[in-house]
Amino acid sequence: MHVLVTGGAGFIGSHLAQYHLHKGDIVHVLDDISTGTLKNIAPFQENPNFFFTQTDILLSPEFEKIVCWADCIYHMAAVVGVLKVIADSERLLATNISATERLLRAARLSKRKPRILLASTSEVYGEGHGKPLKETSSLILGEGKKSCIAYSVSKIAVEYFGLAFYDNFDLSITILRIFNIVGPRQLGYYGMVLPRFIHAALSQEPILVYGTGEQTRSFCDVRDFVCILDKIANSSQTIGQVLNVGQDQEISMNDLALLVKKITNSTSEIKHVTYDDAYGEGFSDFMFRRPDLSKLHKFISYDYKWSLQKTIIDLIERQLPN
């Protein structure tokens, strides 16, 4: 099978590439290396089934040809990370929306009729909900000049583009509302919380918790996540569906900091930082992020291999000297 992964040098994308190479598939990765890194895909470069093109999807002259080569497409390319989103909202909107439109128009012309998984986000749910979040929940984005609303809006546009091409052109599309994914290769540079906490704890530096720390997230290990995506891609019942994807075990940021400190046996102080100090004046955040996975489990079954604690232990061991 020919597998295309846009954003394939990034955290999730590189794990998807690795997973499909291990299955014996031919994998083509596209990435502009704006947030991804060549280090993530370096282990695959000698594999004859692996191909990499460093390119901007919006500018690539070969993009349509590559899309028409693919049997399965994971569209993961996006501007991600709170700090990156705040710093470059114009680039965010262009990449997340226009690149998706170009991909879908190319796929419409493909004779292979590819299976397409479009990455959306739990951020589209916004604020004001009870728990857990269902695919039928209203999308309430709120306000805040430095919030992640632009990111949410871009992903809502991605969803509606995908559903329009499914309805009008019979493309085999599934929308993935992705909750927090963690694991090897994730970096804390752009605000990702778990690698930030682990780095601080191992360095005996203050563990910085933004806001009150009462906000909650639900973390899924990337090694479970890519297996789930493969099951979704191979299920005809998921075509045309919007699906929450992740884990449904919830933890507050205060408790996550305490857990990391305990596992690392760190002397780090847990220090609270206001959102204004962390991101600048006017930033707002969403308090709860726990998915209802009943719709996903109606279509596929999966036994998770990685608990949050197991993931944290694994990430710590990877950073300790041999």
Residue pairs with C-beta under 8 A, 6 or more apart in sequence:
1 20
1 25
1 26
1 71
1 72
2 25
2 26
2 28
2 69
2 70
2 71
2 72
2 112
3 16
3 17
3 20
3 25
3 26
3 27
3 28
3 70
3 71
3 72
3 73
3 74
4 27
4 28
4 29
4 30
4 66
4 67
4 69
4 70
4 72
4 73
4 74
4 114
5 13
5 16
5 17
5 20
5 27
5 28
5 29
5 30
5 73
5 74
5 76
6 13
6 30
6 31
6 57
6 73
6 74
6 75
6 76
6 77
6 99
6 103
7 13
7 30
7 31
7 36
7 75
7 76
7 77
7 78
8 14
8 16
8 17
8 27
8 29
8 30
8 31
8 36
8 41
8 52
8 74
8 76
9 29
9 31
9 33
9 36
9 37
9 38
9 40
9 41
9 52
10 31
10 35
10 36
10 40
10 76
10 77
10 80
11 36
11 40
11 181
11 183
11 185
11 186
11 187
11 222
12 76
12 119
12 181
12 222
12 225
12 226
13 29
13 31
13 36
13 40
13 74
13 76
13 77
14 29
14 36
14 40
14 41
14 185
15 183
15 184
15 185
15 222
15 223
15 225
15 226
16 74
16 76
16 226
16 229
17 27
17 29
17 41
17 44
17 50
18 43
18 44
19 226
19 227
19 230
20 27
20 230
21 27
21 44
21 47
21 49
21 50
23 230
24 49
25 49
26 49
26 50
26 51
27 44
27 49
27 50
27 51
28 51
28 52
28 53
28 66
28 69
28 70
29 41
29 50
29 51
29 52
29 53
30 52
30 53
30 55
30 57
30 60
30 63
30 66
30 77
31 41
31 52
31 54
31 55
31 77
32 54
32 55
32 56
32 57
32 77
33 54
34 79
35 79
35 80
35 81
35 84
35 190
40 185
41 50
41 52
44 50
44 52
45 52
53 60
53 62
53 66
55 62
55 63
57 63
57 77
57 95
57 99
57 102
57 103
58 94
58 95
58 98
58 99
58 102
60 66
63 102
63 103
63 106
64 106
64 109
67 73
67 103
67 106
67 107
67 110
67 114
68 106
68 107
68 109
68 110
68 111
68 112
69 112
70 110
70 112
70 114
71 112
71 114
71 115
72 114
72 115
72 116
72 117
72 233
73 103
73 107
73 114
73 115
73 116
73 117
74 117
74 119
74 229
74 233
75 100
75 103
75 116
75 117
75 118
75 119
76 119
77 95
77 99
78 95
78 96
78 119
78 154
78 155
79 85
79 88
79 91
79 92
79 95
79 96
79 151
80 151
80 190
81 189
81 190
81 191
81 192
82 148
82 190
82 191
82 279
83 189
83 190
83 191
83 279
84 92
84 190
84 191
85 92
85 148
85 150
85 151
86 146
86 148
86 279
86 280
86 283
89 150
92 150
92 151
92 154
93 150
93 153
93 154
96 151
96 154
96 155
96 157
96 158
97 154
97 157
97 158
97 161
100 118
100 157
100 158
100 161
100 162
101 161
103 116
104 116
104 161
104 162
104 165
104 171
104 173
107 114
107 116
107 165
107 171
108 165
108 169
108 171
113 171
113 172
114 172
115 172
115 233
115 239
116 162
116 171
116 172
116 173
116 174
117 173
117 174
117 176
117 229
117 232
117 233
118 158
118 159
118 162
118 173
118 174
118 175
118 176
119 158
119 176
119 178
120 155
120 156
120 158
120 159
120 175
120 176
120 177
120 178
120 242
121 151
121 152
121 155
121 177
121 178
122 133
122 177
122 178
122 179
122 180
122 244
122 246
122 289
122 291
123 148
123 151
123 152
123 155
123 286
124 139
124 152
124 155
124 156
124 159
124 177
125 133
125 137
125 139
125 140
125 177
125 286
126 139
126 140
126 141
126 142
126 149
126 152
126 286
127 140
127 141
127 142
127 284
127 286
127 287
128 140
128 142
129 137
129 138
129 140
129 288
131 250
131 288
131 290
132 248
132 290
132 291
132 292
133 244
133 288
133 289
133 290
133 291
133 292
134 244
134 292
134 294
134 295
135 177
135 242
135 243
135 244
135 292
135 295
139 152
139 156
141 149
141 152
141 153
142 149
142 284
143 149
143 284
144 282
144 283
144 284
145 282
146 279
146 280
146 281
146 282
146 283
146 284
147 282
147 283
147 284
147 285
148 285
158 175
159 175
159 242
162 173
162 175
163 173
163 175
163 240
163 242
165 171
165 173
166 172
166 173
166 239
166 240
167 240
172 239
173 239
173 240
174 232
174 233
174 238
174 239
174 240
174 241
174 242
174 243
175 241
175 242
175 243
176 229
176 232
176 243
176 245
177 242
177 243
177 244
177 245
177 291
178 225
178 245
178 246
179 217
179 218
179 219
179 220
179 244
179 245
179 246
179 247
179 289
179 290
179 291
180 193
180 217
180 218
180 219
180 220
180 246
180 289
181 219
181 220
181 221
181 222
181 225
181 246
182 192
182 194
182 195
182 219
182 220
182 221
182 222
182 308
182 311
182 315
183 221
183 222
183 223
183 225
183 306
183 311
183 314
183 315
184 222
184 314
184 315
184 318
185 222
186 192
186 194
186 195
186 222
187 195
188 194
188 195
188 196
188 199
193 217
193 253
193 256
194 219
194 256
194 260
194 312
194 315
195 315
196 208
197 207
197 256
197 257
197 260
198 260
198 264
198 312
198 315
198 316
198 319
199 205
199 319
200 206
200 207
200 208
200 268
201 207
201 260
201 261
201 264
201 266
201 268
202 264
202 266
202 316
202 319
202 320
203 268
204 266
204 267
204 268
205 268
206 268
206 269
206 270
206 271
207 257
207 260
207 261
207 266
207 268
207 269
207 270
207 271
208 271
208 272
208 273
208 278
209 253
209 254
209 257
209 270
209 271
209 272
209 273
210 253
210 272
210 273
210 274
210 275
210 278
210 279
210 285
211 253
211 272
211 274
211 275
211 285
212 254
212 272
213 252
213 253
213 254
213 257
213 272
214 252
214 253
214 254
214 287
215 252
215 253
215 285
215 286
215 287
215 288
215 289
216 250
216 251
216 252
216 253
216 287
216 288
216 289
216 290
217 250
217 251
217 253
217 256
217 289
218 246
218 247
218 248
218 249
218 250
218 251
218 289
218 290
218 291
219 246
219 247
219 249
219 251
219 308
219 311
220 245
220 246
220 247
220 304
220 306
221 247
221 304
221 305
221 306
221 308
221 310
221 311
223 305
223 306
224 247
224 302
224 304
224 305
224 306
225 245
225 246
227 302
228 245
228 296
228 300
228 302
229 245
231 300
231 302
232 238
232 243
232 245
232 296
232 299
232 300
235 299
235 300
237 299
238 299
238 300
241 295
241 299
243 295
243 296
243 299
244 291
244 292
244 293
244 295
244 296
245 291
245 293
245 296
246 291
246 293
247 291
247 304
247 308
248 290
248 291
248 292
248 293
249 307
249 308
250 288
250 289
250 290
251 259
251 308
254 270
257 270
258 270
259 308
259 309
259 312
260 266
260 312
261 268
261 270
263 309
263 312
263 313
263 316
264 316
275 283
275 284
275 285
276 282
276 283
306 314
